[in-house]
């Protein structure tokens, strides 16, 4: 009898304990998400009268919820219609530069409640076959969002593809364009590393970076090598400037996004006329990865895939010096045009 009572008592204590722990976890999670939502009112005032471009802050809170459920395939078409979810053309595009940190930038901006990212690279403007499918095809590739949110896509090939500026201009001449750059030689080596890894995966051999980057006949920098050409940022930007004024571009420092992402993201928020909502809470340094990772709330966080942040092969220092010298005048021009100076050698 006494034993039975003890068992019952233990069961009751277990249930009560579970309830208490559950409530505690719920509260902690709530506080975590409230932490992100808290600065609603002060920001509202700071932004002054609302312009067409601004986002009503009420709408920001709904980002996760139905939208998230829909992405997981749990929301019905009727719910989408009722909640006024739409597939919108992007208001901003990360046009490049390949290996500059385009994925990190997109994922980090997606922390903002008013931003909805297109997860895949769409390659609409740089791929003739896709472009021929028309703008509706492009729109249908966009994620569902609330009308007051903005969609952002990234396809780094846009930056270097001849036809793209005119095509984007035809879609939206006032679109905002984001370019993330890294020190050009490092970017070129990163570019090479990605190709090298692809070759290795297919059990193929590949040239050394030095062999590709330096012309063996002239011993000069090989400007025919794509990884070198892509890093001549000013040449590509000049083509874009035939269609868009410089004010429509924002340059992100990809090297700083690695070491100190928040200030870079805050500048982008400003450029996009978004209220500042990404905070240090959303970014934490993961020592194992050696990079900042993303924290959406107390339960959900993620790091970028392992393909981001590869170890670069060692490159002959004389080749690095040669490349840096080669890029130097182009970099100066790039600083001049963009009004943003970097400490590149
Ligand atoms: P490396 O692999 O050379 O280190 P992209 O997304 O345009 O391909 O750029 C990839 C680069 O993003 C990586 O280049 C990496 O250095 C950089 N990066 C910036 N922030 C990162 C982050 N938080 N996690 C992983 N990689 C990041």
Boltz pocket constraint, residues with backbone or C-beta under 6 A from the ligand:
constraints:
  - pocket:
      binder: B
      contacts: [[A, 97], [A, 98], [A, 99], [A, 100], [A, 101], [A, 102], [A, 103], [A, 104], [A, 156], [A, 186], [A, 190], [A, 191], [A, 193], [A, 254], [A, 257], [A, 258], [A, 291], [A, 292], [A, 293], [A, 304], [A, 305], [A, 307], [A, 308], [A, 309], [A, 310], [A, 311]]
      max_distance: 6.0
